[in-house]
Amino acid sequence: MPRELSPALFGRPQKPEAMEESHEPMMPTSPANEMPMSPPVHPPQQMDSVEAQVFSAQLEGLKERIHKMTQKIEALELKSRSDEGQSMHKTERVQSSIKHMESIIRTHVGDVNGKFAQVASRLNQQKVNEAKIEQMLDRHAQVVQTFETKLLGLQKVISEQELLLMNYKSELEAARRRK
């Protein structure tokens, strides 16, 4: 029993019944991908020179397509490497910018913290000064109150002494008149 090659290998469309039974994926057939139909392949012993030329032309076409695809792949690889290099450069610039911004932010945060500490220190000093002033005012009020109390006491003593002096004077005058 002679073996036959599958016609799907050479770009021939299969019949619908054969497609349903076949488990092999079929190659897409677009006008750019279609290959010229070749005459049926016979066993190698019966291949004539025309078939060999057609087969070799098909092989050359495939080699040329493979070469073009390889060039496209190489161009894509070169472009992807270039894009990767550019993106790495951009990433490095962004990272550098981020580090620079972080250092600026740290500096500003340090400045703000320092100023906040100064304000807090001044506020505490002002509270201490206000407490001292309040204590001085309280002591002054106590001294004034004590002075007023003593002054009232002295005024009372003075008025008592004046009354006593007036009594002595009137008694002295009365005693002089009697004499």
C-alpha positions in Angstrom: 0.0 0.0 0.0 1.6 3.3 -1.1 1.7 6.2 1.3 0.3 9.6 0.3 1.1 13.0 1.7 -1.7 15.1 3.0 -2.7 17.8 0.5 -3.2 20.2 3.5 0.6 20.4 3.8 0.9 22.0 0.4 -1.8 24.6 0.9 -4.7 22.8 -0.8 -8.0 23.3 0.9 -9.6 20.2 2.2 -13.1 19.1 1.5 -15.6 19.9 4.3 -16.1 16.3 5.2 -12.4 15.8 5.5 -12.0 19.0 7.6 -14.4 17.7 10.2 -12.6 14.4 10.5 -9.1 16.0 10.5 -7.7 16.9 13.8 -4.8 18.9 12.4 -5.1 22.8 12.4 -5.4 24.2 9.0 -3.1 27.0 7.9 -4.9 30.3 7.2 -5.3 31.0 3.5 -5.0 34.7 2.7 -4.0 35.9 -0.7 -0.5 36.8 0.5 0.0 33.4 2.2 -1.4 31.2 -0.6 1.2 29.3 -2.5 0.7 28.3 -6.2 -1.1 25.1 -6.5 1.3 22.3 -7.4 0.5 19.2 -9.3 -0.2 16.2 -7.3 2.9 14.8 -5.7 3.9 11.4 -6.8 6.2 9.0 -5.0 9.8 10.3 -5.2 10.7 7.8 -8.0 8.2 9.4 -10.4 9.0 13.1 -9.8 10.0 14.7 -13.1 12.1 17.8 -13.7 9.1 20.2 -13.9 7.8 19.0 -10.6 11.3 19.3 -9.1 11.5 22.9 -10.5 8.1 23.8 -9.1 9.0 22.2 -5.8 12.4 24.0 -5.7 10.6 27.3 -6.6 8.2 26.8 -3.7 11.1 26.0 -1.4 12.9 29.2 -2.6 9.6 31.2 -2.0 9.4 29.7 1.5 13.0 30.5 2.2 12.5 34.1 1.0 9.5 34.5 3.2 11.4 33.0 6.1 14.2 35.4 5.5 11.8 38.4 5.3 10.1 37.2 8.5 13.5 36.8 10.2 14.5 40.4 9.1 11.2 41.7 10.5 11.7 39.8 13.7 15.3 41.2 14.0 14.0 44.7 13.3 11.3 44.2 16.0 13.9 42.9 18.4 16.1 45.9 17.7 13.2 48.3 18.2 12.1 46.6 21.4 15.7 46.8 22.7 15.8 50.5 21.8 12.4 51.1 23.4 13.6 49.1 26.4 16.7 51.2 26.7 14.7 54.4 26.4 12.2 53.2 29.0 15.1 52.3 31.3 16.6 55.8 30.8 13.2 57.4 31.5 12.7 55.2 34.5 16.1 56.1 35.8 15.3 59.8 35.3 12.0 59.4 37.1 13.7 57.6 40.0 16.4 60.4 40.1 13.6 63.0 40.2 11.8 61.1 42.9 15.0 60.9 45.0 15.6 64.6 44.5 12.0 65.5 45.5 12.3 63.2 48.5 15.4 65.0 49.6 13.8 68.4 49.1 10.7 67.2 51.1 12.9 65.9 53.9 14.7 69.2 54.0 11.4 71.1 54.2 10.0 68.8 56.8 13.1 69.3 58.9 12.8 73.0 58.5 9.1 72.9 59.4 9.8 70.7 62.4 12.6 73.1 63.5 10.4 76.1 63.2 7.6 74.3 65.0 10.0 73.4 67.8 11.0 77.1 68.0 7.4 78.3 68.1 6.6 75.7 70.8 9.7 76.8 72.8 8.7 80.4 72.5 5.1 79.6 73.5 6.3 77.7 76.6 8.6 80.6 77.5 5.7 83.0 77.1 3.5 80.9 79.3 6.3 80.8 82.0 6.7 84.6 81.7 2.9 85.1 82.0 2.8 82.9 85.0 5.6 84.9 86.6 3.8 88.2 85.8 0.6 86.8 87.3 2.5 85.8 90.5 4.0 89.3 90.7 0.5 90.9 90.2 -0.9 88.7 92.9 1.9 89.6 95.3 1.5 93.3 94.5 -2.3 93.1 95.1 -1.5 91.4 98.5 1.0 94.1 99.4 -1.4 96.8 98.4 -4.2 95.2 100.4 -1.9 94.8 103.4 -0.9 98.5 103.1 -4.5 99.6 102.9 -5.3 97.6 106.0 -2.4 99.1 107.9 -3.3 102.6 106.6 -6.9 102.2 107.8 -5.5 101.0 111.1 -3.2 104.1 111.3 -6.1 106.4 110.3 -8.2 105.0 113.1 -5.3 105.4 115.5 -4.8 109.0 114.3 -8.5 109.9 114.6 -8.5 108.4 118.1 -5.4 110.4 119.0 -6.9 113.5 117.6 -10.1 113.0 119.7 -7.9 112.3 122.7 -5.8 115.4 121.9 -9.0 117.5 121.6 -10.2 116.1 124.9 -7.0 117.0 126.5 -7.0 120.4 125.0 -10.6 121.2 126.1 -9.7 119.9 129.6 -6.6 122.0 129.7 -8.6 125.1 128.6 -11.2 124.3 131.1 -8.6 123.9 133.8 -7.0 127.3 132.8 -10.3 129.0 133.0 -10.9 127.7 136.4 -7.8 129.0 137.7 
